Amino acid sequence: MNLNPGFEFQFIYILDNAVLAWGLIACGLAQFSKLLFELIFKQKWRPSVLLETGGMPSSHSALVTGTAAGVGLQLGFNDPVFALASAIAFIVMYDASGIRRSAGLIAAKVNQISKDNSKEVSSETTLKESLGHTKIEVLVGSLLGPIVALPGIFYIGSPLHILQMIGLVSL
């Protein structure tokens, strides 16, 4: 059922948003690199880390800083929208290294108390401990975002632009 006959045509323009695309690519690369960090530094192959929060580097930080940098590149670093994107980025990063990190540390203590006081600890009663990030994890993620997004936006462009260059889409 098609409620809006032009929906498909309008939807394709989301692919023309290079800032969104490259912010998400930076986030994805940060998340994927967690698998590599786990393998290199902990000598464990844990693909589940791809779906977890916390860890090195912060993918949330990569997303918000990459997106903010892209907004600055496209609209100008003196634009109020860049200021808004930067403010949101700082809030997300502060939250990741402060509040979410503290919640994870509290969860670890609660899990330890539960383990000490109970003979059976099930996965249902165990709290998730890896919630936030250390400051270095946030810093690395915040640097990764613009390192990925800015060259991507500047040299490659949006997904729609790429699809047009290889001849898959013509508008």
N, C-alpha and C positions, 0 to 999 in steps of 0.2 A: 504494500500500500504506500503510495507516494503522496505525501501531504503537500509538498511544495515541488512543483515541476522543475524548478531551477536549483534544487538542493544540491544535486551532484555537481553542477557547474559552480555553485558557490563554495562547496566543500573543497574543491581543488585549490582554491585560493589560500587555504590554510597551509598548503605545501609551499606557498610563496613567502612564508614567514621564516626568513633565515635566522633571525634572532631566536625564535622558539626552537627551531630545528637544531641549531648548534648548541644551545643551552642544554637540550635533551641529550645530544651526542656527548657533551662533556660529562653529564651526569652518568650516562651509560658507560663511558670509558672509566670513570672513577669507580663505578660499581664493579666492572669487570676486573679492574686492577686489584680489587680486594682479594680476588681469587689468587692472583699472582703473589701478593704479599703473604697470604696464608701459606702458599706453597713454599716460598723462599724462606720466610722467617720462622714458620712453625712446622715446616716439613709435613704438612697435611694437605691432602686433596679433598677439599670440602666444597663441592659445587653449591651447596645450600647457602654459602656465604653471599651468593649473588642475589639472594632474596632477603637478606638480613639488614638491619640497621646497625649503625656503629661500625667501627673499624677504620683502617687506613686505606685510602683517604676518604674524607667526607664527600659523598656524592651530592648531598643536599647543598653543601657549600659550592661545589663545582657548578651545579645547576644555577644557583642564584647569582654567583659572581660572573659566570659566563653570560647569562642573560642580561645582567646589568651592564656589563662591558659592551655587549652587542647593541643594547639600547643607546648607550653613549656614542658608539661608533656611528650608528645610523642617524640619530637625532641631534647629536652634539652633546658633549660632556657638560655643557652649561644649561641643558634643557631640564625643566622641572620633572619630566618623566624619568630622566636618568637619576635625579635626586631621590625620587620615590623608589625606583628599583634598587638603588644603593641602600636606602634606609631599610627596605624589606630584607635585603641580603644581610645586613648587620644584625637584624633581629633574629633571622634564621640561624646565623652562625653563633650568636650569643646563646640562643636557646640550646643548640646542639652541644656546646661545650660547657654550659652551665646547668640548666634545669634538667635536660634529658640525661646528661652525664650523672648528675646527682641522683636522679631516679634509678639509674642503673646500679649505682653503688649501694643504694638502699636495698634494692632488690637482691643484690648479692648477700648482704647481711641477713636479710629475712630468710633467704634460702639456706644459709649456713645455720641459723637458729633452728629452722624447721628440720634440717638434717640431723642436728645434734639432739633434738628432742623427740625424734620419731624414728622408728625402725624402718618404716616404709615411706619413701618419698617418691611420689609418682610424677610423671611429666605434667599432669594436670594441675598439681599444686605448686610446681616450680615456677617462679617468676622469671621473666626474660630479663637478663642482666645487661646485654649489649644493646643499650638504648642510645647513648650519646657518644660523644667523641672527646678525645683529649685535644688540647689546644693545637698541638702539632698536626693532628689529623685534620682539623678544621683549616689550618693554615695551608697544608698541602692541597686540600680540595679547593680552597679559595684561589690558589695560584693556578691549578689545573684548569679551572673554568675558563678564564680569559685566554690562557695559552692555547686551548682547543678552539674556543668560539671565535676569537678575533680573526685569526688567519682563515678559518673556515668561511666566515661571512665575507671577508675581504677578497679572498682569492677564488673561492668556489661558489658561494652564493647559496640560494635556497634549493630545497629538493625539487621544486617546480622548475627552476632554472636548469638543474642537472638533467631532469627528464626531457626538457625541451632541447638541450644540447645533443642528447643521444637520440633524439627523434621519437621518443615514446609519447610525447604530448605536444600538441600544437594548439595554440589559442589565438 
